[in-house]
């Protein structure tokens, strides 16, 4: 077993050599936000979609754009607004009166990196148009189904739901995001550097491509080979099941949980932990990898009750209690 892990370690080091270059290029534009950049790379390696929440002006959209340029993939930014229609995302069938035939015009969803900017400013019918694309990696227009290009990632940004003009995302769509990130303000030193870089009348974004999509797809195959011990697999299961039946694990939070994490959370936690281990240059997953990435996988999948809200408890508080009580292998 040790020799097998050693072989995977060597594969990880070889396949992940490009990560330092990608980080360096992103760092030339984005100041700070190490957590955001690291999770963007985890999502890229794990073939998962990301939901990024934060107030305006925190470089959420810029980070996604810089990532797309650094990995040399096609990029589409879609601004979600209350009057957006599903056809504006997916495309539509167009009738030609001269020939009497219909043709298909594909929408902006047919790209590699999709930035769904301010996704919660569009109503549910538009958000739901992404469901098939995010899960099946295909789009159906009329009677035709079209595969989406690889790699394909939806990176959605949203403002906090308390702000005016926003809509809550449907649970079915939220569950399709592998990770949900919550981004905060930079510190004073970082903001000073942002000011020195950006405070000018013209700023031209120049980010050279340092890796091609084929290397990303190759790295994903290595991610699938990363070793997860049986005890770590059981640890992942215990964490997810504790969000559904906390009393069975001696955690007195049943009154605070309306819905626990879905089976998709179990899959996402295992894959994201593998991707995080890859990012750290290891061919095996540790329990700490699971704990580090766990909050991002679970915070949008645990729905709290009114009792929890009355006591000012949010999903993160519930998940912390789960991680504190579940025994680490």
Order of alpha helices (4+ residues) and beta strands (2+ residues): alpha-alpha-alpha-beta-alpha-beta-alpha-beta-beta-beta-alpha-alpha-beta-beta-beta-alpha-beta-alpha-alpha-alpha-beta-alpha-alpha-beta-alpha-alpha
